[in-house]
Amino acid sequence: MEPQHSYLRLVGDPVLASALGAADAAGQAVRGTTSP
């Protein structure tokens, strides 16, 4: 088990989660502005 892999996973998981959260928030904002 390489330490670099666990480091990338440790850093990458929160980054991926925040990116998904930001994309979801952006999608909700777009739907909010386009819906009457």
PyMOL Python script that loads the backbone (N, CA, C, O; Angstrom):
from pymol import cmd

cmd.read_pdbstr("""\
ATOM      1  N   MET A   1       0.856  -1.200   0.000  1.00  0.00           N
ATOM      2  CA  MET A   1       0.000   0.000   0.000  1.00  0.00           C
ATOM      3  C   MET A   1       0.887   1.243   0.000  1.00  0.00           C
ATOM      4  O   MET A   1       1.586   1.520   0.974  1.00  0.00           O
ATOM      5  N   GLU A   2       0.849   1.977  -1.087  1.00  0.00           N
ATOM      6  CA  GLU A   2       1.710   3.156  -1.180  1.00  0.00           C
ATOM      7  C   GLU A   2       1.113   4.316  -0.377  1.00  0.00           C
ATOM      8  O   GLU A   2      -0.094   4.548  -0.438  1.00  0.00           O
ATOM      9  N   PRO A   3       1.948   5.046   0.375  1.00  0.00           N
ATOM     10  CA  PRO A   3       1.436   6.195   1.141  1.00  0.00           C
ATOM     11  C   PRO A   3       0.886   7.287   0.239  1.00  0.00           C
ATOM     12  O   PRO A   3      -0.028   8.016   0.625  1.00  0.00           O
ATOM     13  N   GLN A   4       1.447   7.402  -0.977  1.00  0.00           N
ATOM     14  CA  GLN A   4       0.971   8.448  -1.880  1.00  0.00           C
ATOM     15  C   GLN A   4      -0.477   8.181  -2.282  1.00  0.00           C
ATOM     16  O   GLN A   4      -1.277   9.110  -2.390  1.00  0.00           O
ATOM     17  N   HIS A   5      -0.814   6.905  -2.505  1.00  0.00           N
ATOM     18  CA  HIS A   5      -2.175   6.559  -2.913  1.00  0.00           C
ATOM     19  C   HIS A   5      -3.175   6.921  -1.814  1.00  0.00           C
ATOM     20  O   HIS A   5      -4.233   7.490  -2.083  1.00  0.00           O
ATOM     21  N   SER A   6      -2.817   6.578  -0.555  1.00  0.00           N
ATOM     22  CA  SER A   6      -3.718   6.889   0.548  1.00  0.00           C
ATOM     23  C   SER A   6      -3.827   8.405   0.737  1.00  0.00           C
ATOM     24  O   SER A   6      -4.877   8.914   1.130  1.00  0.00           O
ATOM     25  N   TYR A   7      -2.735   9.118   0.455  1.00  0.00           N
ATOM     26  CA  TYR A   7      -2.771  10.579   0.561  1.00  0.00           C
ATOM     27  C   TYR A   7      -3.700  11.159  -0.496  1.00  0.00           C
ATOM     28  O   TYR A   7      -4.511  12.038  -0.203  1.00  0.00           O
ATOM     29  N   LEU A   8      -3.578  10.662  -1.738  1.00  0.00           N
ATOM     30  CA  LEU A   8      -4.439  11.157  -2.809  1.00  0.00           C
ATOM     31  C   LEU A   8      -5.898  10.842  -2.504  1.00  0.00           C
ATOM     32  O   LEU A   8      -6.785  11.647  -2.787  1.00  0.00           O
ATOM     33  N   ARG A   9      -6.143   9.673  -1.928  1.00  0.00           N
ATOM     34  CA  ARG A   9      -7.517   9.309  -1.587  1.00  0.00           C
ATOM     35  C   ARG A   9      -8.030  10.209  -0.464  1.00  0.00           C
ATOM     36  O   ARG A   9      -9.177  10.656  -0.491  1.00  0.00           O
ATOM     37  N   LEU A  10      -7.177  10.467   0.515  1.00  0.00           N
ATOM     38  CA  LEU A  10      -7.572  11.302   1.646  1.00  0.00           C
ATOM     39  C   LEU A  10      -7.916  12.717   1.185  1.00  0.00           C
ATOM     40  O   LEU A  10      -8.859  13.329   1.688  1.00  0.00           O
ATOM     41  N   VAL A  11      -7.144  13.234   0.223  1.00  0.00           N
ATOM     42  CA  VAL A  11      -7.384  14.582  -0.290  1.00  0.00           C
ATOM     43  C   VAL A  11      -8.490  14.567  -1.344  1.00  0.00           C
ATOM     44  O   VAL A  11      -9.321  15.473  -1.392  1.00  0.00           O
ATOM     45  N   GLY A  12      -8.496  13.537  -2.184  1.00  0.00           N
ATOM     46  CA  GLY A  12      -9.421  13.495  -3.317  1.00  0.00           C
ATOM     47  C   GLY A  12     -10.872  13.296  -2.912  1.00  0.00           C
ATOM     48  O   GLY A  12     -11.763  13.844  -3.561  1.00  0.00           O
ATOM     49  N   ASP A  13     -11.135  12.532  -1.864  1.00  0.00           N
ATOM     50  CA  ASP A  13     -12.513  12.264  -1.492  1.00  0.00           C
ATOM     51  C   ASP A  13     -13.284  13.537  -1.112  1.00  0.00           C
ATOM     52  O   ASP A  13     -14.369  13.762  -1.649  1.00  0.00           O
ATOM     53  N   PRO A  14     -12.763  14.376  -0.205  1.00  0.00           N
ATOM     54  CA  PRO A  14     -13.466  15.625   0.118  1.00  0.00           C
ATOM     55  C   PRO A  14     -13.574  16.556  -1.082  1.00  0.00           C
ATOM     56  O   PRO A  14     -14.578  17.250  -1.241  1.00  0.00           O
ATOM     57  N   VAL A  15     -12.545  16.576  -1.930  1.00  0.00           N
ATOM     58  CA  VAL A  15     -12.583  17.432  -3.118  1.00  0.00           C
ATOM     59  C   VAL A  15     -13.689  16.968  -4.052  1.00  0.00           C
ATOM     60  O   VAL A  15     -14.446  17.781  -4.582  1.00  0.00           O
ATOM     61  N   LEU A  16     -13.780  15.653  -4.254  1.00  0.00           N
ATOM     62  CA  LEU A  16     -14.826  15.106  -5.113  1.00  0.00           C
ATOM     63  C   LEU A  16     -16.202  15.384  -4.515  1.00  0.00           C
ATOM     64  O   LEU A  16     -17.131  15.737  -5.240  1.00  0.00           O
ATOM     65  N   ALA A  17     -16.337  15.231  -3.215  1.00  0.00           N
ATOM     66  CA  ALA A  17     -17.617  15.467  -2.560  1.00  0.00           C
ATOM     67  C   ALA A  17     -18.025  16.935  -2.680  1.00  0.00           C
ATOM     68  O   ALA A  17     -19.190  17.228  -2.949  1.00  0.00           O
ATOM     69  N   SER A  18     -17.086  17.857  -2.486  1.00  0.00           N
ATOM     70  CA  SER A  18     -17.407  19.278  -2.589  1.00  0.00           C
ATOM     71  C   SER A  18     -17.719  19.656  -4.030  1.00  0.00           C
ATOM     72  O   SER A  18     -18.569  20.510  -4.279  1.00  0.00           O
ATOM     73  N   ALA A  19     -17.030  19.020  -4.984  1.00  0.00           N
ATOM     74  CA  ALA A  19     -17.305  19.293  -6.395  1.00  0.00           C
ATOM     75  C   ALA A  19     -18.713  18.827  -6.748  1.00  0.00           C
ATOM     76  O   ALA A  19     -19.440  19.524  -7.455  1.00  0.00           O
ATOM     77  N   LEU A  20     -19.097  17.658  -6.261  1.00  0.00           N
ATOM     78  CA  LEU A  20     -20.449  17.158  -6.519  1.00  0.00           C
ATOM     79  C   LEU A  20     -21.476  18.074  -5.855  1.00  0.00           C
ATOM     80  O   LEU A  20     -22.528  18.347  -6.435  1.00  0.00           O
ATOM     81  N   GLY A  21     -21.183  18.546  -4.657  1.00  0.00           N
ATOM     82  CA  GLY A  21     -22.096  19.452  -3.968  1.00  0.00           C
ATOM     83  C   GLY A  21     -22.232  20.772  -4.704  1.00  0.00           C
ATOM     84  O   GLY A  21     -23.331  21.319  -4.800  1.00  0.00           O
ATOM     85  N   ALA A  22     -21.126  21.290  -5.225  1.00  0.00           N
ATOM     86  CA  ALA A  22     -21.160  22.548  -5.970  1.00  0.00           C
ATOM     87  C   ALA A  22     -21.947  22.373  -7.265  1.00  0.00           C
ATOM     88  O   ALA A  22     -22.723  23.249  -7.646  1.00  0.00           O
ATOM     89  N   ALA A  23     -21.748  21.241  -7.940  1.00  0.00           N
ATOM     90  CA  ALA A  23     -22.479  20.981  -9.178  1.00  0.00           C
ATOM     91  C   ALA A  23     -23.975  20.871  -8.894  1.00  0.00           C
ATOM     92  O   ALA A  23     -24.790  21.362  -9.675  1.00  0.00           O
ATOM     93  N   ASP A  24     -24.338  20.237  -7.794  1.00  0.00           N
ATOM     94  CA  ASP A  24     -25.744  20.099  -7.438  1.00  0.00           C
ATOM     95  C   ASP A  24     -26.352  21.459  -7.112  1.00  0.00           C
ATOM     96  O   ASP A  24     -27.477  21.748  -7.520  1.00  0.00           O
ATOM     97  N   ALA A  25     -25.618  22.295  -6.382  1.00  0.00           N
ATOM     98  CA  ALA A  25     -26.100  23.631  -6.044  1.00  0.00           C
ATOM     99  C   ALA A  25     -26.263  24.472  -7.309  1.00  0.00           C
ATOM    100  O   ALA A  25     -27.234  25.217  -7.442  1.00  0.00           O
ATOM    101  N   ALA A  26     -25.309  24.352  -8.238  1.00  0.00           N
ATOM    102  CA  ALA A  26     -25.401  25.096  -9.493  1.00  0.00           C
ATOM    103  C   ALA A  26     -26.612  24.625 -10.290  1.00  0.00           C
ATOM    104  O   ALA A  26     -27.319  25.437 -10.885  1.00  0.00           O
ATOM    105  N   GLY A  27     -26.852  23.321 -10.303  1.00  0.00           N
ATOM    106  CA  GLY A  27     -28.012  22.783 -11.016  1.00  0.00           C
ATOM    107  C   GLY A  27     -29.317  23.298 -10.420  1.00  0.00           C
ATOM    108  O   GLY A  27     -30.250  23.620 -11.154  1.00  0.00           O
ATOM    109  N   GLN A  28     -29.386  23.376  -9.102  1.00  0.00           N
ATOM    110  CA  GLN A  28     -30.588  23.889  -8.455  1.00  0.00           C
ATOM    111  C   GLN A  28     -30.771  25.370  -8.768  1.00  0.00           C
ATOM    112  O   GLN A  28     -31.899  25.823  -8.964  1.00  0.00           O
ATOM    113  N   ALA A  29     -29.689  26.125  -8.816  1.00  0.00           N
ATOM    114  CA  ALA A  29     -29.764  27.552  -9.116  1.00  0.00           C
ATOM    115  C   ALA A  29     -30.266  27.765 -10.538  1.00  0.00           C
ATOM    116  O   ALA A  29     -31.090  28.645 -10.787  1.00  0.00           O
ATOM    117  N   VAL A  30     -29.765  26.954 -11.472  1.00  0.00           N
ATOM    118  CA  VAL A  30     -30.200  27.070 -12.870  1.00  0.00           C
ATOM    119  C   VAL A  30     -31.680  26.725 -12.989  1.00  0.00           C
ATOM    120  O   VAL A  30     -32.425  27.420 -13.679  1.00  0.00           O
ATOM    121  N   ARG A  31     -32.107  25.666 -12.326  1.00  0.00           N
ATOM    122  CA  ARG A  31     -33.524  25.293 -12.374  1.00  0.00           C
ATOM    123  C   ARG A  31     -34.379  26.380 -11.725  1.00  0.00           C
ATOM    124  O   ARG A  31     -35.497  26.645 -12.167  1.00  0.00           O
ATOM    125  N   GLY A  32     -33.856  26.997 -10.687  1.00  0.00           N
ATOM    126  CA  GLY A  32     -34.610  28.045 -10.002  1.00  0.00           C
ATOM    127  C   GLY A  32     -34.790  29.281 -10.871  1.00  0.00           C
ATOM    128  O   GLY A  32     -35.828  29.940 -10.801  1.00  0.00           O
ATOM    129  N   THR A  33     -33.784  29.605 -11.693  1.00  0.00           N
ATOM    130  CA  THR A  33     -33.871  30.807 -12.517  1.00  0.00           C
ATOM    131  C   THR A  33     -34.661  30.547 -13.791  1.00  0.00           C
ATOM    132  O   THR A  33     -35.265  31.475 -14.331  1.00  0.00           O
ATOM    133  N   THR A  34     -34.677  29.304 -14.291  1.00  0.00           N
ATOM    134  CA  THR A  34     -35.369  29.018 -15.547  1.00  0.00           C
ATOM    135  C   THR A  34     -36.827  28.665 -15.318  1.00  0.00           C
ATOM    136  O   THR A  34     -37.644  28.845 -16.222  1.00  0.00           O
ATOM    137  N   SER A  35     -37.186  28.165 -14.131  1.00  0.00           N
ATOM    138  CA  SER A  35     -38.580  27.804 -13.883  1.00  0.00           C
ATOM    139  C   SER A  35     -39.381  29.063 -13.548  1.00  0.00           C
ATOM    140  O   SER A  35     -38.869  29.962 -12.881  1.00  0.00           O
ATOM    141  N   PRO A  36     -40.612  29.132 -13.998  1.00  0.00           N
ATOM    142  CA  PRO A  36     -41.438  30.323 -13.732  1.00  0.00           C
ATOM    143  C   PRO A  36     -41.811  30.456 -12.259  1.00  0.00           C
ATOM    144  O   PRO A  36     -42.501  31.402 -11.879  1.00  0.00           O
TER     145      PRO A  36
END
""", "prot")
cmd.dss("prot")
cmd.show_as("cartoon", "prot")
cmd.util.cbc("prot")
cmd.orient("prot")
